[in-house]
Every structure is written in structure tokens, then in C-alpha cells.
């Protein structure tokens, strides 16, 4: 049995172990940013707004992949910690095959629903047609993207985070190069951005299938399995927080776009899209750390190593505190160049974007603790607490904030809504951490 998950983690060893996962998530976010950058500057703000308007719907359908990856990897890592590698591989295979079936069904469903959903979100005319065009093309690779998200978690569990990083980098570079070729050189417009995304996602989702299907040096291998309803239910329950996070984000982001269309029209949606792209990169640091550290927590929980659980929780909270302050300061510094790069061609849109981002970045002081808290309890196989944290931060408090605050503070209420929701959630996250210490001995 590989002992990497069983070692004592100093700060140096911990950062080295989780670094590939952090870079993997950051890089995934960056090549999404490049999509928006090319579309905004070469196709126009209407096309850019259309991506931002339909993206929550696309991401909502991919939520199954996040749920199966995070929920399943916790179970597989725990099973490895219990000294049952054959069972772990059986569960791993079942989770991957289930994701493929679910992905194909959701891809077809998405292609039929993209037009009525776009209309429901308020799109019309050119904005509507752009939403439909981009959505239908990207649904071609929806299953591959879901598999990419599943394997991001399992590469870490298999103690191959560097290989997972290489896969994501390959997919991202493919996307970025094709963005330049299809949009800037060949002039394919919005369709070119969608095709580039499809090509990148196929690499990210299908290469791991080939790797894990053959003999390899990792802890995991795809092979024969059998239907196990209890394991699938446990996977769904354990990963319900990630499912809730992504579904809630889709609903809430759509609500944000609807509110912004009322206040500022397409400019508001374009400004919010720019802020979200950069937010994805910053939040990716916390998500990447959570993904990278989760198998360590699950393994030591399964093996009963309470001392290492205590070590992990203490070091993790310290690192998140440092990153939170650093990201807030960085966000303030880059607000002007960020707005210039994305929407500098439109002065009013530039001012709106910069102003909104400077307020929004307060979120980075808080959200890392909630993201890690949810992932921490997922790793401990406590899906209920994990889902509660996610449900509060991504749905209940955000919906309340986005409906109430703009009525009081105008558009500034939209920019501050996420930070307010995260602050309220943090009160619950801290309570759960304190009350569950005696249960899990961390």
C-alpha cells in the first residue's frame, strides 16, 4: 500500500502534496477566463454577455460530476485507509461508469432546454441566439467535462496529483491555443470559442479513462464492478454539498444576471461576468486546496489517526487565513488592469466593472473558510453538515441578499451580496467546527 497519505504532514509536505491540485483548479479557471477574454475583445460585449448569461445553466448540469468526484473519492480514500484496495477499485469503477451514463442523459437534455432557459433568463434577439449557439455546441462535451471534474478528485486519491495537473494543463493549453486560432485568426466568433472549449474538455475527460483502464502505477484502476445502490447513495449523500454548491450557484448566478439586466442591461451582465472570471481563479485556490487535502483527511479518518486529523485541521485553517488576506489585497491592486484587459474598449463598462470588483472582493476574506469547512466534513463522510454549509452559503443567504440588498443600496447591493451571504454562513461553519471536535477528534 502506498504510504503517501499516511505520512505526517508538515507545512512543507502539505503544500507540496496539495500544490498540483491548487494549480490544476487555478489553471482550469484561467483557461475559462481566456475564453471570455477573446470573446469580449474580438466578438463584442453582446457575445460576452451571452456566455455569462447561459453559463450558470451549463454549470448546473455538470453538478453531477462534482458530486460524484468529491463524494466518491472520500469513500474510496476511506476504503483504502481501511486496507481494502479491491473494494476501493470496485467503488471507483462504479462511480466513473455512473457518471458517464448520467452525463450522456444530461447532454441531450441540455440541448433541448437551452433555448427556453435562455428566454426565461431574459435573453432576446441577438443575445438569445448567441446563448443557444454557445450552449448547444458546448453540450457536446458535457460528459467529458463531468469526467474531468470526477478525475480531478480521484487523481489525488490515487496519489497521482501531478498527472492530474498535466492532464488539466494539456486541456487548458489546447483550449487557449484554439481560442486564438478560431476567434482571432479564423474569425469563427462565438462558435469558435465553444468549439475550442469542446476540444479541451475532451482531452481533460477522456485521457484519464485510458490511463485508469490500463495497468498503471497508481492506487486505482478501472475494471469490472457491480451495481451497489448503497455506495451510490453514500456517494450522492457525501457529495451532496458539492451538488448543492453547483446547483445553487447556477440558480443564484442566474438571479444575479436577471437583477443586473434590470439595473444596467447587458453592461451589468458583462461586468458581472468579468468579476466572476477572476473570482473563479481566486476561489480555485481554496477549492484546489480542499480537493488536495480531502484524501488525507479521509485516509486518516479511516485509519483512526486522530493526531494527524488535528494536525491537518490546524494547518489548514492557518493557511486559509493567510491566503484570504493576500487575495483581498491582490484583488484591490489588480482591479484597474483587470477591467482594462476585459472591457477597456468601453469606458462606462470599464468603470462599472472596476467599481463592482472592488466591492465584491471583500468576499475573499471569508469564503475560503466556508469552502474548506464544507469539504472537510465531506472528507469525514458527514454529507449532512457539508451540504448544510453549502446550502446556506450558495442558496439561502445569497438569494436573500440579492433580493433584499439591491432594494436598499441599489447596484452596490448586488456587488456586496455574496460577501454578506458568506459572512452569515461563516457563523454556522464555525459552530459546526467547534461542536464536532469531540465526535471526530480533530
N, C-alpha and C positions, 0 to 999 in steps of 0.2 A: 504494500500500500504506500503511495506517495505521501510523504510527511510534510509537505509544504503548508498544508492547512493546520497541522498540529503544532507547529513551532511557536515559540514565544515571540510576539511581535513588539520590537522596539519601534520608535518613531521612524527610524530609517528603513527598517524592514517592512513596516506597514505601508509607507509611502511608495516604496519600490514595488510592492505587491499590487497596490491599487492604481498605480500610475497608468498602466496600459488601459484600464477601464475608464479612467478620467479622460485620457487623451482620446479614446475611442468615442466617448459621448460628445466631447467638445468638437472633434472632427466631424462627427455626424451633423452637429448643429451648424458648423461652418459651411459645409457644402450645401446645406439648405439656405444659408444666408447668401451664398454665391448665386443661387437660383434667383432670389429676389433682386439682388444687385444688378444682374444682367437684364432682367425683365424691366425693372424700373428705368434704367438708363437707356436701353436700346428699343424697348417696345412702348413704354409710356406708363403713366400713373394709373390709367384705367385698367390695363392688363395686370399691373402690380396689385391693384385693389382687388381684382377678381381672384387672384391666388389667395390673398389673405381672407377673402370672404368665404371661399369654398374649402379652404384647408381644415378648419375645425371639423367639418363633416367627414373628410377623408381620414383624419387622425382618429376620429371617433370610431370608425370601422376597424382601425388597426389595433384597437384597445385589447382585443383578444390575444394578440401576440405578446403584449407587455404582461398581461395576466398570466399566461402560460409559462413565460420565461421566468419571471420573478417567483411566482408561486411554485412552479415545478422545480426550479433549481434549489430552493430551500429544502424541499422534500428529498431530492436526490443527494444533496450535500449531507443532510442529516442521516440518510441511509448509509452513505459511505462512512460517516463517522461511527456508525453502529457496527461497522465491519461486514457489510452485506453488498459487495460490489456487483454481484449478478442481479440482485433485485434492483439496485440503483440503475443499471443499464436497461432493465426491462421497463422501469418507470420512465426513464429518459426517452426511450423509443416511442412509448405510448403517447407522451406529451407532444413530441415532434409530429407524429402522424396525425394526431387530432388537430393540431394547428393547421396542417396542410388542408385537411378537409374543410375546416371552418373558414379558412382563407379563401378558398375557391367559391364557396357559397356567398360570402360577403362581397367578393369582387363582382359577381353577377348582379347581386342586389344593388350595389352602389351605382353601376352603370344605368340602371333603370331609374333610380331615385335622384340622381344628381340634378336634373332639371327642376322637378317640383321642389326640391330642397332649396335650390338657389332662388327660386321665386319666393318661397316662404321667408328667406332671409332678406328680401327686399331688392334683389337684383332685377334689372330690366334693361332692355335694349342691348347695347354692346357689352355692358358689364355682365349680363345674363349669359350671352353666347360665349363669352370668354370663360366663365365659370364652368359651363357644360363641356367645352372643348378640353380644358385642362383636366377636369375631373375624370372624364371618360378615358383619356389616354393613361393617366396615372393609375387607374384601377386595374390596368393590365398587369401591373407588378405588385398589386396589393398583397398577394400571398407571399411573394418573395420578401417584401418589406417586413411582414409579420414574422417570418422565419429569421430574418436578420435580427430583429429585436429579441426573439427567443434565444438565439445562439449567443448574443452578447452576454447574457447571464450564464449560459452553460459553458462557454469558453473559460470563464473564471472558475466555475465549479470543477471543470476538467483540468485545472491548473495550467491552462494554456492562454492566459490573457494577452500575451504578446502576439500570438497567432490571430486572436480575435481582433486586435488592433490592426494587424496587417490587412486583414480582410476589409475592415471598415475604411482604411486609408485607400486601398485599391478601389473600392466602390466610390469613395468620395472624389478621388482624382479623376476617375472615369466621368463622373457627373460634371465636374468643373470643366474639364477639357472639352467635353461635348457641348456644354453650355456655350462656351466661347465659339466653338465651330458652328453649331446650329443657329445661334442667335446673332453673334457679332459678325461672323464671316458669311454664312449662307443666308441669313435673313429669314429663318423659319419662324421667327416671332415666338409667341406663347406656346405653340405646338412644339417648337424646338426645345424649350425648357422642360416640357412634360416628357418628351422622348428621352432627353438626357437623364432625367430622374429615373425613368423606367430602366434604362441600361445599367445605371449604377446600382439600383436596388436588386436587379437580377444577380449581379456579382455578389453583393452582400448576403443574399439569401440562399443562393444555390451552391456556392463553393463549400460552405460548411456541411451541406448534405453529402457531397462527395468525400470530404475529409472523414467525417464520423461514420460513413458507411463502410469504410475500409479499415484494415488493421492500422492502428496508429499508436503513438506513444503517450496518449492522454489517459485519463481515468475512465473515459466514456466511449461507447461505441454503439451506433445504431444497429439494431438487429431484430430478431423476432420478439414479439410481445403478445400480450393477450389483453382483452378488454378488462379493465379494472375500474369499476364505477366509483369505488371508494377513494382511489388515488386521484382520479379526475376531479371528484368532488372536493377533495382536500386541496388539490392544486388550485381550483377555482376559488375556494374559500380563502386559502392562504394568499392568493394573488388578487383577491377582490379589491384591495386598496389601490393597486395599480390600474385595475379595470375602472374603478370608480374615479381615479385621478384623471384618466384619459377621457372617459365619457363626460365627466363633469367639465373638464377643460373645453371640450368641444361645445357643450351647451353654453357655458359661460362666455367663451370667446365669441360665439355667435350672438349672444346677447349684447356683448360689448360693441360688436360691429353694428348691430341694429341701433343702439343708442348713439353711436358716432355718426351714422348716416343721418339721424335726426338733427344732431347738433351742427355738423360741419360737412355732410355729404361725403363724396368719395375721398376728399382730402383727409378726413378723420380716419377712415379705414386704412388709407395708405400710411399715415403717420403711425397708427397703432401697429400696423404690420412691421414697420421698421423697428419699433420698440420691442416687439415680440421676437424678432430675429435675433437681436442682441441679447435679449433676456434668455433665449434658449441656450446661448453659449455660456452665459454666467451660471444658469441653473444646472447646465450639464456637468459642471464641476461637482456639485453636490450629488446629483444623480449618479454620476460615474463613481464617486467615492462610495456611495451606498451600495451600488451593484458590486463593486470590487471587494468591499468588506463583508458583505452579507454571507458568502460561503464560509468565511472564517467563523462568524458568529454561529451559523447553523451547525458547522462541524463540531465546534467546542461545546455547543449545547447538547448535541447528540452524544458526545463522548463524556459529558458530565464534568468538563473542565471549567469550574466556576471562576477560578482565579484568572484565567485568560479572558473570560467574559467581562470581568471587572476591568481588566487592563484595556480591552477594546473599547468599552463604553467611555472610559475616562479620556483616552487619547483621541477618540473620535470627536467628542464634544469640544475638546481643546482646539483641534484642527479646524473644525467648522467655525468656531468663534473668530479665529484669525482670518480665515478666508472671507467671512461675512464683512468684516470691516474693510479689508483690502478691496473687495469687489465694489463696495459702495463708493469708496474714494475713486477708484478707477472709472466707474460709471460717470461720475461728475466731470472728470477730466476729459473723457472722450465724447461727451455729448455733442459738442460743436462739430468735430471732424466726422462723427458718425452721421449726423443729419446731412452734412455736406456731401458725403460719399453717396448716400442713398437718394436724396431728393434735393440736392443743391441746385438743380435746374429750375426749381420753383420756389421763389423767395418766401411766399406765405406758408407753403407746406413745410419748408425748412424751419421756419420759426415755430410752427405748431409742433413739429416733431421734437425739436430740441427742448422746448418748454415741457412737453409731456414726459420725456425721458428723465429729465432732472427731478421731476416729482416721483415718477414711477420707481426710480432706483432705490428709494427707501426700503422697498421690498427685499432687497438683497441682504439687509441687516437681519432679517427674520426668517426667510423661507427655508434656509439650509437646515435649521433645527427641526422644522416640521417634516421636510423631505426625509432626513435621516431617521427621525423618530418613527415614521411610518414604515420605512424599510427595515429598521431594527426589529420591530415586532413581527414583520413578515418573516424575517430570518429565524425568529424564535417560534415560528409556526402559530402565532397568535393573529390570525387573519381578522378577527373581530376588532381588536384595538387598532390595528393598522388601517383597516377600512374606515373606522370611525374618524381617525385623524384626517384621512384623505377626503372623506365625505364632507367634513366640516370646512376644510381649507379650500377645497376646489368647487364646492357646490353651495352649501347652505349659506356660509358667511359671504361668499362672493356675490351670490345672487342678491342677497340683502343689501350689500354695499353698492352694487351697480344700479340698483333700483332707487335707493334712498339718497346716496351722496350727491349724484348729479342734480337732484331736485333742490339741494341746499347750496352746493358750491359750483354748479354749472359743469363745464367740461373738466375743470380741475378735480371734481368729484370722481370722474371716470379714471383719471390718472392715479389717484390715491386709493382707489377701491381695493386693489389687490393687497397693498400693504396693510390696510385695515383688516382685511379678512385673515391674513397671515398672523397678525398680532393677536387677534381673538383666538385663533387656533392654537397658538403657542401656549396659551394658558392651559388648555386641555392636554397638550403634548407633555408639558412639564408635570402635570398632575399624574398622568399615566406612568411616566418615568419614575416618579417618587413612589407611587403606590405598588408598582410591580417589582420593585427591587427584591423584596423578600420571597417572591414567587419564583423568579428566575436566577436570583443570586448573582446579579451583575453589579 
